[in-house]
Amino acid sequence: MALEVPLNAGTIARMCSVCAYHGDWDRPDSGVGLFLRALGGHRGLISQLKEYTEADPHDEVTQEEAEGAADVLRVEPVSEEDETYDGDREVRDDAERFRDLVLSRWRDAVDSLYLAESVVAKFPWLADWARPKAALKEEYLQTLRERAGLFVDATGLVEAAAAASLEMPKLPTDDEAFSAIGDHKEIAGRLRSMWSRWQGAAADAWGLPGDHLVTYQAVGGINSRRKGYDGARSAADRLLASWEEEARRVARASDPGVTVTLTAHLQEPRNEDPHTRQRERGLLGGLDNWTLGVLPTYLTTADWGRRRLTLRAPQLIVDQLLARAALVRCEPEPPAAPTAAGEASPLGPGVFDDTAVHQRRPLTAEHLRLLSTAPGAEDQLYTVFSTDAGTEVLPFKELERRAARGWRGVLLASSADLPAALIEPWSEAIGQRPEEPSALWRERMREADDPLFGERLGLEAGAERAAWLVSRDRPWAREFNLRLLAVARGVPDLRSLDSGYDRAGRSRSLPHAVWQGLLAHGQDLDLEPFEAPDTGTWKRSGSGIPLGVLAHVQVYAVNADPRYQGKGHSPFCSHVRERGVVADDDLLTIADLLGDTKFDWCSKCGGYAIRRLTDTQLAHYRAAHWLHDIAQQMDPVRGGYDPGRLGQLVEQLLELQKWDPDTDDRPHSEDSHQWHQIVRELLLRARTAQADQP
């Protein structure tokens, strides 16, 4: 039975967030599937609207505790020689722990509001239902922001900004007090290192970093009993004090009453990757410590869903924010109200596979970011259409790159969309993986007239490798690989499937088993029949058989030019970590291999891999080897024949006479003429030998 349910506020209010996320829905990467994932789960809209709406009495620092901790941290710590040092250290440790808890809860509340508002921006029909709940989150977030601001000293932020803005002063390299450090060059290097350490520490702090770790850059590694050490240490302390005084002077010269309005656009947070231990801390995870202190201090308004913040701060603070564009993009004036084109692209029917093809709508970068949340979506291949390039098969990362550049195209289908009516019978025909490991690889050595000769080069052997070369604890990978293989077989240039690396540094290329399904090893290809005849008896001699349909079979090599980076390797070679085809590999044809003798291939891998042969190409490859075998038997220099088999050879040649190397499309081509000429000459020779027999 089918039931139509309106996705309105009433339906959403009744929905279980766990079922929405983990339910057995049609497809997770369909439009409805992505909508339900955005609603459900721990990070979904339903869950996030319930979190960070009010204080948690069991897991939160109260206002009184935060104020007390902030008062403790404003007081300078006592020295280590003071008898109250241990007690003071314990109190300060507790205060710092409270500070970290307050800042962490504020950041988590920011992430929660961002997640909720970003979902509503993608599905705007949820706005009326979500707005009252989001208002509670915003009110509570304001309370947390004010609490976090208790720990930030605005004067310290301005002084740190002043220190970060200073140019390196003239360093006192000729001061006799530094003579214990070494010669003039050593002194200059250590003082520059001391300046860099001090300014770098100031740029990431909420105040000036006047500590011994900075002066250590000048005297570190020098024996403290060395003559002149104390004088050099004192000179370094005086130098540091002069830099701090200059920073305070610049800060005082900047009128704190004169403020500037600035709009900051935060970077989109990275998706959490389960394959890496490194996890970003949400929306504010990429910001440095100084910027994290600026936000709760000078923030006036925020649109967290669109990652757009408005601050009003002194000029020194604004200048530093503008200089840190790598972390957060800033504009000195608030932007005009966004137009409809500047808003996040809402996800409606027609973006993915929930409408007929003629109703599809163009993909945007926002749609792809949403698609990336579906399990396995980034590992699929996608068939897309654009008016610029027509129909193409692209990996997910290439779609992302194009969308970021304003590419306009529609998504037709992914490899997961291939009909089961084709994939399941294909998988059944391939059969189950043999228990004996040696059976995974088809036999290489067969007679030329064997119907299975050259089978390792064909499509069937490729499908077996894609289906069988999977881990036994991942049975789902069999069908996954076959779907990728089926889509990739129609790609004109396999180098276009290179996706580079993801944010975690993992290759986003096709699985190794799929590359094995697409390409055959160069060592399995024997081109001797197609080589020109040679009169020498000490090396292989070809029969000059035309390549025909094999001429344009693609050949992929890591390096085909021996003048550049040495020997050429196959994409399966261990020298290149068996990584498959990448964008900068060389693309040749079998005709190129015969036409150039300057190649220098790796002896371990054969130097290249070839596109697997179609049934027609494999049939010609077998026919050519069969004809070449007969030609060798009819040549007394190369082989010789058994006189009793002349009748059998004539019958085989008559059968080969029916073959055409260029298929039925070009029956009178030059290759066809050459093929039949070779067969006629061998027939004449065989019949003459028959006639000469007693």
BELSULGI-V828981 format. One line per field, one symbol per residue. ss: DSSP state (a for helix, b for strand, c for the rest). phi: phi as a letter, one per 20 degrees, with the letter a starting at -180 (. if undefined). burial: b if it has 16 or more other C-alpha atoms within 10 Angstrom, else e. Layout:
BEGIN
ss = ???
phi = ???
burial = ???
END
This chain:
BEGIN
ss = ccccccccaaaaaaccaaaaaaccccccccaaaaaaaaacccccaaaaccccccccccccccaaaaaaaaaaaaccccccccccaaaaaaaaaaaaaaaaaaaaaaaaaaaaaaaaaaaaaacaaaaaaaaaaaaaaaaaaaaaaaaaaccccaaaaaaaaaaaaccccccccccaaacccccaaaaaaaaaaaaaaaaaaaaccccccccaaaaaaaacccccccccaaaaaaaaaaaaaaaaaaaaaaaaacccccbbbbbbbbcccccccccccccccaaaccccaaaaaaaaaabbbbbaaacbbbbbbbaaaaaaaaaccccbbbbccccccccaaaccccccccccccccaaacccccaaaaaaacccccaaacbbbbbbcccbbbbbbaaaaaaaaacccccbbbbbaaaccaaaaaaaaaaaccccccaaaaccccccccccccccaaabaaaaaaaaaacccccccaaaaaaaaaaaaacccccaaaacccbcccccbccccaaaaaaabbbaaacccaaacccccccccccccccccaaacccbbbbccccccccccbcccccaaacccccccccbbbbaaaaaacccccbcccccccbbbcbcaaaaaaaaaaaaaaaaaaaaccccccccaaaaaaaaaaaaaacccccccaaacccaaaaaaaaaaaaaaaaaaaaaaacc
phi = .dcecfedfffffeeeffffedfeegbfdegfffffffeemfeefgfffeeldbfdfebbefffffffffffffeffffffffeffffffffffffffffffffffffffffffffffffffcffegffegfffffffffffffffffffedefffffffffffefefffeffefffefffqfffffffffffffffffffffdceaeeecffffffedfnegfeffnfffffffffffffffffffffffffefffedcecdddfffffffdfecfecfemfefeefffffffgfedfdcbdffeldddccbgfffffffffdffebfccfcfffgfeffeffffecgoedddbfgfdfdffcffffffffffgmffeedceccbffcmecdcffffffffffengdbceeadffegfffeffffffffneffffgfffdffeecffefgegmffeeffffffffeeecffecfffffgfffffffffeffcfffefdmcefenefdffggfffffecdfffeedeggeffgcefdebfcedmffflfegdffcdcfbedffcmmfecffefffdmlemecfefedccfffffecdefceffednnacdffffffffffgfffffffffffffdffebncegfdgffffffffffffecfdmffcfdffffffgffffffffffffffffeff
burial = eeeeeeeeeeebeeeebbebbeeeeeebbbbbbbbbbbbbbebbbbbbbebbbeeeeeeebeeeebbebbebbeeeeeeeeeeeeeebeeebeebbebbebbbebbbbbbbbbbbbbbbbbbbbebeeebeebbebbbebbeebbebbbbbbbbebbbbbbbbbbeeeeeeebeeebbbbbeeeeebbebbbbbbebbbebbbbbbbbbbeeebbbbbbeeeeeeeeebbebbebbbebbeebbebbbebbeebebeeebbbbbbbbeeeebeeeeeeeebbbbbbbeebbbbbbbbbbeeeebbbbbbbbbbbbbbbbbbbeeeebbbbbbeeeeeeeeeeebbbbbbbbbbeeeeeebbbbbbbbbebbbbbeebbbbbbbbbeeeeeebbbbbbbbbeebeeebebbbbbbbbeeeeeebeeebeebeebeeeeeeeeeeeeeebeeebbbbbbbbbbbbbbbbbbbeeeeeebbbbbbbbbbbbbeeeebbbbbbeeeeeeeebbbbbbbbbbbbbbbebbebbbbbeeeeeeeeebbbbbbbbbbbebbbbbbbbbeeeeebbbbbbbeeeeebbbbeebbbbbbbeeeeeeeebbbeebbbbbbbbbbeebbbbbbbbbbbbbbbbbbeeeeeeeeeeebeebbebbeebbebbbbeeeeeeeebbeebbebbeebbeebeeebeeee
END
